Amino acid sequence: MQEKRECFVPAVEGADMTAAIEETLKRYGTCCLGSGTYLVSGIKMPPNATLMGLGKCSKVLLNPAVAEGAAVQMDTFCCVKDLFICGAESKIALPEEPQGRHGILFQGSATTKNWMGDDLKLNSIISGCQISGFTGGGITCVDTGYYIRASLTVTNCHIVNCGAGLNISHFSEYHAFTNVQCCENGYGCINNGGNNKFVNCAFDGNRLGFMIDNIRVKSPNHSHGSVVGCSFNHTDNNQGIGILLLGATNGYIFTGCQMFYSKIVIEQSAAIVFNATNFGRLMDISVVGDELVMFSDCVFGAAPTRLAVSNPQAVKFKNCYTRSGEEVRV
């Protein structure tokens, strides 16, 4: 019980709490935050540490004077849970592209597929957090490597009003996201790494929903992940792109998803599959390229208002119908 009390750091109004939190993490491996606002300049967690709070009562606020950095930076075998992590006291204007202030940062230094450096981060967890008000990613993964255990697992989080809800760079792989709501951000998710998986997530109401951009072959091991049971609705006031795939040549699977009032744009990508997906009305689909893109067992609210395909032989529709029973074809 004594050790549990020592792990607790109370909020001190107006004071920078970074040093107190970091010292507690180093000494005990755990730091518990109570009710109140914890102003920080960037908490750097040591390996094997847990930072936890009382949900939205425990606010971690990145000092507005910090131009670039993260409210919390994780190391290997770290856990962050039950915190409200914010970059501003009120709603921010979203930048055109993600910038340098992040909520939670998981960062390595991978530069090649075979990188296994000393900076390898392993098996970390984020759970039960609300994140808002950052110009960069609510959760950002940078150069974490291709090793199967260099992974971040994220569950039961809400991310709003950020440059990107999830921002995953090239050379960042094997991350898993479940029950994550990324809504009203610039990008719902930038997924430029490979082998990343998303289950029961929402990418709704963003300026752009879900993007893979490897059009200039920035990474040889990109894409080839899966999206299961996720939604891509009401993008950019019902006029935007819900799914944008650029140069995703290693394949991607979308199954059991829904997309209403959002567009699909696919360029120079291969082995892209949409299966058992419910598409709403006002649906635009654009496919440029000569590799396979497949829609199977999908239902459309109505025939796509625009179906633009550069190579009809490369795009397949199988068992796809409108609600009225009309078959959807190229």
C-alpha positions in Angstrom: 0.0 0.0 0.0 2.8 2.4 0.8 4.3 1.8 -2.7 1.0 2.4 -4.3 0.7 5.8 -2.5 4.2 6.7 -3.6 3.3 6.0 -7.3 0.5 8.7 -7.1 1.4 12.1 -8.4 -1.2 14.9 -7.6 -1.8 17.7 -10.1 -0.3 21.1 -9.2 -2.2 23.9 -11.0 0.0 25.9 -13.4 3.2 23.8 -12.7 5.0 21.7 -15.2 4.6 18.2 -14.0 6.9 16.5 -16.4 9.9 15.9 -14.0 7.7 14.6 -11.2 6.0 12.1 -13.5 9.2 10.9 -15.1 10.9 10.5 -11.7 8.0 8.4 -10.4 8.1 6.3 -13.5 11.8 5.7 -13.2 11.6 4.9 -9.5 8.5 2.7 -9.3 7.8 1.7 -12.9 4.3 3.0 -12.5 2.8 6.5 -12.2 -0.8 7.1 -11.2 -2.4 10.5 -12.0 -5.4 11.8 -10.2 -8.0 14.4 -11.0 -6.9 17.7 -12.5 -4.8 19.1 -15.3 -1.2 17.9 -15.6 0.8 20.5 -17.7 3.7 18.7 -19.4 6.5 19.6 -21.8 6.7 16.0 -23.0 6.8 12.9 -20.8 9.5 10.4 -21.8 8.6 7.0 -20.4 11.4 4.6 -19.5 11.2 0.9 -20.6 8.7 -1.4 -18.7 6.7 1.5 -17.3 2.9 2.2 -16.9 1.3 5.6 -16.9 -2.3 5.6 -15.8 -5.1 7.9 -14.7 -8.8 8.2 -13.9 -10.1 8.6 -17.4 -11.2 12.1 -18.5 -10.7 13.4 -14.9 -6.9 13.0 -15.5 -6.0 15.6 -18.2 -2.4 15.6 -19.6 -2.0 18.9 -21.4 1.0 19.4 -23.7 2.3 22.9 -23.0 1.2 25.2 -25.9 4.7 26.6 -26.0 6.1 23.3 -27.2 6.2 23.7 -31.0 7.1 20.1 -31.7 7.0 17.0 -29.5 4.6 14.6 -27.9 2.7 14.8 -24.7 3.8 11.2 -24.0 6.6 9.2 -25.6 6.5 5.5 -25.0 9.5 3.1 -24.8 9.6 -0.7 -24.9 7.1 -2.7 -22.9 5.2 0.4 -21.9 1.5 0.9 -21.1 -0.5 4.1 -21.2 -4.1 3.9 -20.0 -7.2 5.8 -18.8 -6.0 9.3 -19.6 -7.3 12.4 -21.3 -4.4 13.6 -23.4 -4.8 17.0 -25.1 -2.8 19.5 -27.0 -5.0 22.5 -26.3 -7.7 23.6 -23.9 -10.2 24.2 -26.8 -10.7 23.0 -30.3 -7.9 23.7 -32.7 -7.9 24.6 -36.4 -6.8 21.5 -38.3 -3.7 21.9 -40.5 -3.7 20.9 -44.2 -1.1 18.2 -43.4 -0.1 16.7 -40.0 2.5 18.7 -38.1 4.8 18.2 -35.2 2.7 18.1 -32.0 1.5 14.6 -31.1 -0.5 13.0 -28.4 1.3 9.7 -27.9 4.5 8.9 -29.8 5.9 5.4 -30.3 9.2 5.9 -32.2 12.1 3.8 -33.3 14.8 4.6 -35.9 14.3 2.0 -38.6 15.6 2.9 -42.1 15.7 -0.5 -43.8 13.7 -3.7 -43.8 16.3 -5.6 -41.8 16.9 -2.9 -39.2 17.1 -4.4 -35.6 18.8 -1.6 -33.8 19.2 -0.7 -30.2 16.2 1.6 -30.5 13.8 -1.3 -31.0 10.6 -0.8 -29.2 8.6 -3.9 -28.2 5.1 -4.8 -27.2 3.6 -1.6 -25.9 -0.1 -0.9 -25.1 -2.5 2.1 -25.1 -6.0 1.6 -23.7 -8.9 3.7 -22.6 -7.5 7.1 -23.6 -9.2 10.2 -25.1 -6.9 12.3 -27.2 -7.6 15.6 -28.9 -6.1 18.9 -30.0 -2.8 17.9 -31.6 -1.6 19.2 -35.0 0.2 15.9 -35.6 -1.1 12.4 -34.8 -3.3 11.6 -31.8 -1.2 8.4 -31.8 1.9 8.4 -34.0 4.1 5.5 -34.9 7.5 6.4 -36.5 10.1 4.1 -37.9 9.3 1.3 -35.4 10.7 -1.5 -37.7 9.6 -4.7 -39.3 10.0 -7.0 -36.4 6.8 -8.8 -35.4 7.2 -7.8 -31.7 8.0 -4.2 -32.4 4.3 -3.6 -32.1 1.8 -1.2 -30.5 -1.6 -2.5 -29.4 -4.3 0.2 -29.1 -7.8 -0.5 -27.7 -10.9 1.4 -26.7 -9.6 4.9 -27.5 -11.3 8.1 -28.9 -9.2 10.5 -31.0 -10.7 13.8 -32.3 -9.6 17.1 -33.6 -6.0 16.1 -34.6 -4.0 16.5 -37.7 -4.4 12.7 -38.0 -6.1 10.3 -35.6 -3.6 7.6 -36.3 -0.3 8.5 -38.0 1.8 5.5 -39.0 5.0 6.2 -40.9 6.8 4.0 -43.4 9.0 1.3 -41.7 6.3 1.0 -39.0 4.7 -2.5 -38.9 2.7 -5.0 -36.9 0.5 -2.6 -35.0 -3.0 -3.5 -34.0 -6.0 -1.2 -33.4 -9.3 -2.4 -31.9 -12.4 -0.2 -31.0 -10.6 3.0 -31.8 -12.8 6.0 -32.8 -11.0 8.4 -35.0 -13.5 11.1 -35.9 -13.4 14.8 -37.0 -9.7 14.9 -37.6 -7.8 16.0 -40.7 -7.0 12.4 -41.5 -8.7 9.5 -39.7 -5.7 7.3 -40.3 -2.5 7.5 -42.3 -1.3 4.0 -42.6 2.0 4.0 -44.5 3.5 1.0 -42.8 2.8 -2.6 -43.4 1.1 -5.5 -41.6 -1.1 -3.2 -39.6 -4.6 -4.3 -38.6 -7.7 -2.4 -37.7 -10.8 -4.1 -36.1 -14.1 -2.4 -35.2 -12.7 1.1 -35.7 -14.5 4.3 -36.9 -13.0 6.7 -39.4 -16.0 8.9 -39.6 -16.4 12.7 -40.2 -12.8 13.3 -41.1 -11.5 15.5 -43.9 -10.0 12.3 -45.3 -10.8 8.9 -43.9 -8.1 6.2 -44.4 -5.0 6.6 -46.5 -2.0 4.5 -47.7 0.5 6.6 -49.6 3.4 4.7 -51.1 3.1 6.1 -54.6 6.9 6.8 -54.8 7.9 3.4 -53.2 8.9 4.9 -50.0 8.9 1.5 -48.3 9.3 -1.9 -49.9 7.1 -3.6 -47.3 4.1 -1.3 -47.1 0.3 -2.2 -47.0 -0.7 -6.0 -46.9 -2.8 -5.5 -43.8 -6.5 -5.7 -43.0 -9.5 -3.7 -42.0 -12.4 -5.6 -40.4 -15.7 -4.2 -39.3 -14.8 -0.5 -39.6 -16.7 2.5 -40.9 -15.8 5.3 -43.2 -18.8 7.6 -43.1 -19.6 11.3 -43.9 -16.1 12.3 -45.0 -15.5 16.0 -45.5 -19.1 17.0 -45.2 -20.2 14.1 -47.3 -18.0 15.2 -50.3 -14.6 13.6 -49.4 -12.5 10.5 -49.8 -13.2 7.8 -47.3 -10.4 5.5 -48.5 -7.4 6.6 -50.5 -4.9 4.0 -51.7 -1.8 5.2 -53.5 0.8 2.7 -54.6 -0.5 0.0 -52.2 1.1 -2.8 -54.3 1.3 -5.5 -51.6 -2.5 -5.8 -51.2 -5.1 -4.8 -48.6 -8.3 -6.4 -47.3 -11.4 -4.5 -46.3 -14.1 -6.8 -45.0 -17.4 -6.4 -43.1 -17.1 -2.6 -43.3 -19.5 0.3 -44.1 -19.1 3.4 -46.1 -21.7 6.1 -46.5 -21.3 9.5 -48.2 -17.6 8.9 -48.9 -15.5 8.1 -52.0 -13.0 5.5 -52.8 -9.9 6.5 -54.8 -7.3 3.8 -55.8 -4.2 4.5 -57.8 -1.4 2.1 -58.9 -2.3 -0.4 -56.2 -2.7 -4.2 -56.4 -4.6 -7.1 -54.7 -7.1 -4.7 -53.1 -10.2 -6.5 -51.9 -13.5 -5.1 -50.5 -15.7 -8.0 -49.2 -19.1 -8.1 -47.6 -19.2 -4.3 -47.3 -22.2 -2.1 -47.1 -21.9 1.0 -49.4 -24.4 3.8 -49.1 -25.7 6.3 -51.7 -23.7 9.0 -53.4 -20.9 6.5 -53.8 -17.9 7.4 -56.1 -15.3 4.9 -57.0 -12.1 5.7 -59.0 -9.5 3.1 -59.9 -6.4 3.9 -61.9 -3.9 1.1 -62.6 -3.6 -2.4 -64.2 -3.5 -4.6 -61.1 -6.4 -6.5 -59.4 -9.0 -4.5 -57.4 -11.9 -6.7 -56.4 -15.4 -6.1 -54.9 -17.2 -9.2 -53.7 -20.5 -9.8 -51.9 -21.1 -6.1 -51.4 -24.3 -4.2 -51.2 -24.8 -0.7 -52.6 -27.5 1.8 -51.5 -27.7 2.6 -55.2 -25.5 2.2 -58.3 -22.3 4.2 -57.8 -22.9 7.8 -59.0 -19.5 7.7 -60.6 -17.5 4.6 -61.4 -14.2 5.6 -63.2 -11.9 2.7 -64.1 -8.8 3.1 -66.3 -8.5 -0.6 -67.0 -11.9 -2.5 -66.8 -10.0 -5.8 -67.0 -8.3 -5.1 -63.7 -11.4 -4.3 -61.6 -13.8 -7.2 -60.7 -17.3 -7.0 -59.2 -18.6 -10.4 -58.0 -22.0 -10.8 -56.3 -22.4 -7.1 -55.8 -25.9 -5.6 -55.9 -27.9 -2.5 -55.1 -30.6 -2.7 -52.5 -33.2 -3.0 -55.3 -31.4 -6.1 -56.7 -29.6 -4.4 -59.6 -26.2 -6.0 -60.3 -23.2 -3.6 -60.0 -20.7 -4.1 -62.8 -17.8 -2.2 -64.4 
